[in-house]
């Protein structure tokens, strides 16, 4: 029963099956959850912003300034400040959905590769859009080959840069997905040890309970730290990739 409740965090189930032009467009738990979280954030954050005397307002203000000063401006320069709303949205989306996913019987949508892949796709689109917008299409394509590169190596370097553009995006999705799902899997393993040892011997099962529960709690606390780190890393790398696209190198 405990294991089932933990698996509930990371497993996705289709609630409504839709077939549109031969494509499966089923409505799943994770889709419902992330849609509900998005609507909640759209409603809650403007309200919190107007509540000047609440401590949570000060906390969010500190985090927004951190994203602006230590991620966006630090990576993209002062001209990147105008893109702060996007990076704040990305940061808080990952942070809040992951933290809420720690609540029993909720869903860890960032432990779904489709969700992290969607977030990484927005990074891919942003990077290329900003590169083309700031440099122009031709100049942006030329920037894939560093200035001064030997002519014979230019085609190879161009291909490698294109591959790198895709692999960086894929790495973003896999890193976030793996870190979010790993903690839940480790907790499931620790809890499962209790049942495994109980089947062998009741005394062994009872002895296993304290260390298994203790390690599970430790991993849960560690997960909270990892959630903040992963929200930061994803946002920071997105800012770095965007900076590389809009500046000639």
C-alpha positions as CSV (number, residue, x, y, z in Angstrom):
1,X,0.0,0.0,0.0
2,X,2.8,2.4,0.9
3,X,4.7,1.5,-2.3
4,X,1.6,2.0,-4.4
5,X,1.2,5.5,-2.9
6,X,4.8,6.3,-3.8
7,X,4.5,4.9,-7.3
8,X,1.4,7.1,-7.7
9,X,3.8,10.1,-7.7
10,X,5.7,9.0,-10.8
11,X,3.3,6.9,-12.8
12,X,0.9,8.5,-15.3
13,X,-2.5,7.1,-16.2
14,X,-4.9,8.1,-19.0
15,X,-8.3,9.3,-17.8
16,X,-9.9,10.0,-21.1
17,X,-8.9,8.4,-24.4
18,X,-9.1,10.7,-27.5
19,X,-8.3,9.7,-31.0
20,X,-7.8,12.7,-33.3
21,X,-7.0,11.9,-36.9
22,X,-5.4,8.6,-35.9
23,X,-3.3,10.2,-33.1
24,X,-3.7,9.2,-29.5
25,X,-4.4,12.5,-27.6
26,X,-5.4,10.9,-24.3
27,X,-6.0,13.2,-21.3
28,X,-3.6,11.8,-18.6
29,X,-3.2,12.5,-14.9
30,X,0.0,14.5,-15.5
31,X,-1.6,16.6,-18.2
32,X,-4.5,17.4,-15.8
33,X,-2.1,18.2,-13.0
34,X,0.2,20.5,-14.9
35,X,-2.8,22.3,-16.4
36,X,-4.3,22.8,-12.9
37,X,-0.9,24.0,-11.6
38,X,-0.5,26.5,-14.5
39,X,-3.9,28.0,-13.9
40,X,-3.3,28.1,-10.1
41,X,0.0,30.0,-10.7
42,X,-1.7,32.4,-13.1
43,X,-4.2,33.2,-10.4
44,X,-2.1,33.0,-7.3
45,X,1.1,35.0,-8.3
46,X,-0.7,38.2,-9.2
47,X,-2.6,38.1,-6.0
48,X,0.5,37.4,-3.9
49,X,2.3,40.3,-5.7
50,X,-0.4,42.7,-4.4
51,X,-0.1,41.5,-0.8
52,X,2.8,43.7,0.3
53,X,2.8,42.7,3.9
54,X,2.9,38.9,3.5
55,X,6.1,37.1,4.2
56,X,5.6,34.9,1.2
57,X,5.5,38.1,-1.0
58,X,9.0,39.0,0.3
59,X,10.2,35.4,-0.3
60,X,9.0,35.4,-3.9
61,X,10.5,38.9,-4.5
62,X,13.9,37.6,-3.3
63,X,13.6,34.7,-5.7
64,X,12.6,36.9,-8.6
65,X,15.6,39.2,-8.0
66,X,17.8,36.2,-7.8
67,X,16.6,35.0,-11.2
68,X,17.0,38.5,-12.7
69,X,20.4,39.4,-11.2
70,X,22.2,36.0,-10.7
71,X,20.8,34.1,-13.7
72,X,19.5,36.4,-16.5
73,X,21.8,39.5,-16.2
74,X,24.8,37.4,-15.1
75,X,24.5,35.3,-18.2
76,X,23.0,37.6,-20.9
77,X,24.1,41.0,-19.7
78,X,22.0,44.0,-18.9
79,X,20.1,43.7,-22.2
80,X,18.8,40.4,-21.0
81,X,16.8,42.0,-18.2
82,X,13.7,42.4,-20.4
83,X,13.5,38.6,-20.7
84,X,13.3,38.1,-16.9
85,X,9.5,37.3,-17.0
86,X,10.1,34.3,-19.2
87,X,12.9,33.0,-17.0
88,X,10.9,33.6,-13.8
89,X,8.0,31.6,-15.3
90,X,10.4,28.8,-16.2
91,X,12.0,28.8,-12.8
92,X,8.8,28.9,-10.8
93,X,7.0,26.4,-13.0
94,X,9.7,23.8,-12.4
95,X,10.0,24.7,-8.7
96,X,6.3,24.7,-7.7
97,X,5.3,21.6,-9.7
98,X,8.2,19.6,-8.3
99,X,7.6,20.8,-4.7
100,X,3.9,20.1,-4.9
101,X,4.8,16.6,-6.3
102,X,6.4,15.9,-2.9
103,X,2.9,16.0,-1.3
104,X,1.4,12.5,-0.8
105,X,-1.0,11.5,-3.5
106,X,0.0,14.4,-5.8
107,X,1.9,14.0,-9.1
108,X,5.5,14.7,-9.8
109,X,5.0,15.9,-13.4
110,X,8.7,16.9,-13.8
111,X,9.4,13.1,-13.4
112,X,7.7,12.7,-16.7
113,X,10.0,12.8,-19.7
114,X,7.2,14.3,-21.9
115,X,6.9,17.2,-19.5
116,X,10.7,17.9,-19.2
117,X,11.0,17.4,-23.0
118,X,8.3,20.0,-23.5
119,X,10.2,22.4,-21.2
120,X,13.4,21.7,-23.1
121,X,11.6,22.3,-26.4
122,X,10.7,25.8,-25.2
123,X,14.4,26.4,-24.5
124,X,15.3,25.1,-28.0
125,X,12.7,27.4,-29.6
126,X,13.8,30.4,-27.5
127,X,17.5,29.9,-28.3
128,X,17.0,29.8,-32.0
129,X,14.3,32.5,-32.1
130,X,16.5,34.9,-30.1
131,X,19.6,34.0,-32.2
132,X,17.7,34.8,-35.4
133,X,16.1,37.9,-33.9
134,X,19.3,39.5,-32.6
135,X,21.7,38.4,-35.4
136,X,19.5,37.8,-38.4
137,X,19.1,34.4,-40.0
138,X,22.2,34.3,-42.2
139,X,24.5,35.7,-39.5
140,X,23.1,33.3,-37.0
141,X,23.7,30.3,-39.2
142,X,27.3,31.6,-39.9
143,X,27.9,31.8,-36.1
144,X,27.8,28.0,-36.0
145,X,31.3,28.1,-37.4
146,X,33.7,30.0,-35.1
147,X,35.5,32.9,-36.7
148,X,39.0,31.9,-37.9
149,X,38.2,28.2,-38.2
150,X,40.1,26.4,-41.0
151,X,38.0,26.2,-44.2
152,X,38.5,22.5,-44.5
153,X,37.1,22.0,-40.9
154,X,34.2,24.4,-41.3
155,X,31.7,21.9,-42.7
156,X,32.5,19.4,-39.9
157,X,32.3,22.1,-37.2
158,X,29.0,23.3,-38.6
159,X,27.5,19.8,-38.4
160,X,28.9,19.3,-34.9
161,X,27.4,22.6,-33.7
162,X,24.0,21.6,-35.1
163,X,24.2,18.3,-33.3
164,X,25.3,20.1,-30.2
165,X,22.3,22.3,-30.4
166,X,20.0,19.3,-30.2
167,X,22.0,17.3,-27.7
168,X,22.1,20.3,-25.2
169,X,18.3,20.4,-25.4
170,X,18.0,16.6,-24.9
171,X,20.4,16.8,-22.0
172,X,18.2,19.4,-20.3
173,X,15.2,17.2,-20.5
174,X,16.9,14.0,-19.3
175,X,18.8,15.7,-16.4
176,X,15.6,17.2,-14.9
177,X,13.6,14.0,-15.5
178,X,16.3,11.7,-14.0
179,X,16.8,13.9,-10.9
180,X,13.1,14.2,-10.2
181,X,12.3,10.5,-10.6
182,X,15.4,9.1,-8.9
183,X,14.5,10.2,-5.4
184,X,11.1,8.6,-5.6
185,X,12.6,5.4,-6.9
186,X,15.2,5.3,-4.0
187,X,12.4,5.8,-1.4
188,X,10.4,3.0,-3.0
189,X,13.4,0.8,-2.7
190,X,14.0,1.6,0.9
191,X,10.3,1.0,1.8
192,X,10.3,-2.2,-0.2
193,X,13.1,-3.6,1.9
194,X,10.7,-3.7,4.9
195,X,8.3,-6.0,3.0
196,X,11.1,-8.1,1.6
197,X,12.7,-8.8,5.0
198,X,9.2,-9.3,6.6
199,X,8.5,-12.1,4.2
200,X,11.8,-13.7,5.2
201,X,11.3,-13.2,9.0
202,X,9.0,-11.0,11.0
203,X,11.8,-10.0,13.4
204,X,14.0,-9.0,10.4
205,X,11.2,-6.9,9.0
206,X,10.7,-5.1,12.3
207,X,14.5,-4.4,12.6
208,X,14.5,-3.1,9.0
209,X,11.8,-0.5,9.7
210,X,13.8,2.2,11.5
211,X,16.7,2.4,9.1
212,X,14.4,2.2,6.0
213,X,12.1,4.9,7.2
214,X,15.0,7.0,8.4
215,X,16.8,6.8,5.0
216,X,13.5,7.5,3.2
217,X,13.0,10.7,5.2
218,X,16.6,11.7,4.5
219,X,16.1,11.1,0.8
220,X,12.9,13.2,0.9
221,X,14.7,16.1,2.5
222,X,17.5,15.7,0.0
223,X,14.9,15.8,-2.8
224,X,13.7,19.2,-1.7
225,X,17.2,20.6,-2.0
226,X,17.6,18.9,-5.4
227,X,14.3,20.5,-6.6
228,X,15.7,24.0,-6.0
229,X,19.0,23.1,-7.6
230,X,17.4,21.6,-10.7
231,X,15.1,24.6,-11.1
232,X,18.2,26.8,-10.9
233,X,20.3,24.7,-13.3
234,X,17.5,24.4,-15.9
235,X,16.9,28.2,-15.9
236,X,20.6,29.0,-15.8
237,X,21.5,26.8,-18.7
238,X,18.6,28.2,-20.7
239,X,20.0,31.7,-20.1
240,X,23.5,30.5,-21.0
241,X,22.4,28.9,-24.3
242,X,20.3,32.0,-25.1
243,X,23.3,34.3,-24.4
244,X,25.5,32.1,-26.7
245,X,22.9,32.5,-29.5
246,X,22.4,36.2,-29.3
247,X,26.1,37.1,-29.0
248,X,28.7,36.4,-31.7
249,X,31.4,33.9,-30.8
